[in-house]
Amino acid sequence: MAALSALVLSGCGGGSGTTGGAQLIVARVKDAVGLDPSHQTDGLSLNISSEVFDNLVRFKPGTFDIVPGIADSWRSNGAGTIWTFTLHPGLRFSDGTPLDAKAVKYNLDRWRLSKNHGNFPYPYWASEFNGFDGNSVVTDVSAPSSGVVIVQLKTAFGPFLRDLAMPSFGIGSPAAIEKDPQAFELKPVGSGPYEVVEWVKDDHITLTAANPSWDGRKIAYATVIVRDIPDQSTSVLSMKKGDVDILTDPRPDDARDLEKEQGITLYRQPSNNITYLALNVDKQPFGDVRVRRAVDYAIDKAAIAANFYSLGAQVADNWTPPGMLGANSAVKAYPHDVSAAKKLIAQAGLPNGFSTQLYYPTSPRPYMPEPQRMAEAIQANLADAGIKVTLQPLEFAVFLTKVRNGEHPMCLIGWTGDNGDPDNFMYPLLDQDSAVKGQAQNFSFWRDPKFHVLMLAGQQTVDEKKRAAIYAQANALIHDQAPAVPIAHSVVSFAAKSSIGGIVPRPDSALNFELMYSKGNP
């Protein structure tokens, strides 16, 4: 690949300047699971850690375009297998320790080598870089000088830079990690614009500006308090009264209501997600493709998209969101057809139907604002086809543990894309490499060798037209084999006081607090 270099550096840490004294209060319905991003996969955790950490490269706010982060510039060899990153000199973590090439190498080795894992899972590394140790696409990391990091890959890897920019791969302070890995999970140390000063579980997380001139600009909000308000009626009332400045993920009806309020602006983030019903092929009868297709026919996806989302939701034809590389116009969602569902179930040797369970999280997610009502609708749809479903509502952290272990027959879940690449939707969620119980993200536990070949081909190809054709085939294969039921792609909204400037809606649903300011005092 041609060398890539950055013309202008965004200064990441250790800058000088004056931080504003204002305070920003953000409300959401659920707390983070953990704050060491390398261990987490949920957006509520990663959206916090993305403000605490910086990455080798970043996404330009509001896009998935790659811009400088810790690295000033980068280049690859002709084969795309050796990447050399030149770091910005003089950077430091918020604990004052140097952010140099050794620190970057430490983090990469911590993620990719299982001997460094201890008792922690590293699900995102496994699902984005093909596993650990000899399975990982990253084969070696070296630091020949304090300002240079060299990463060697097995093969060319199309999503490499975009993967590195994901929140899970924020660079942490080696000194803080070595001192107490458990404490780092609760109070991590990075080089981002903010640092965690307090986390009261299920109540609030307090951030303070760690780098007052981060990115060369004064940070207006010196303190950010992220409050957990599980009762959504209370959070909406708090927004209307002005007790909170930003409210994330309001329910559809609440979003429409808030949009009418004077002094409140409703923002809509670009569609970059999927809500789906995973069918665990290790649990019978879901090993039979006829049963899986029957479930897809039985669910009224159009009604779900219309009734449980804000404006902008659409039935998912493809697994990947609309407009993403690899879209296949020939793939259309299974229509709602109860007769077809019953016929397939009978063909599978179950003329009287069957009983099963549906696990779902009790708290709303950006891609699923009303999980209970959606689960009840699916339960009713499947009952019409002769499938008796017992609902299993679970607190989100418990839910994740159970579905990663493959305890569920079916689970209602979703995904917000991290980097704008189809690999990020397909490889983590449906490839055999992601079906390792305990840290699985492939909750269908579908292990299709043809799909795996397509995933590796997409990763090892850098030509975008060729990659588009590969992922179009993958979308068709997912539709045919139905390991999961894609339900909807939705537009995620959040509300903010109209007096706040610098708000940039992002496709990954995170918020850049460091860019925000009071319009009366920019």
Helices and strands as residue ranges (DSSP letters): E 4-5, E 22-28, G 37-39, H 43-52, E 57-59, E 66-68, E 71-76, E 82-87, H 101-112, G 114-116, H 123-128, G 133-135, E 138-145, E 148-153, H 160-164, G 167-169, H 174-179, H 181-186, E 194-200, E 204-209, G 214-216, E 221-228, H 232-241, E 246-248, H 252-259, E 264-269, E 273-279, H 289-298, H 301-307, E 314-315, H 338-347, E 354-361, H 371-384, E 387-394, H 396-404, E 410-416, H 422-430, G 432-434, H 449-460, H 464-481, E 484-489, E 492-497, E 500-501, G 513-515, E 517-518
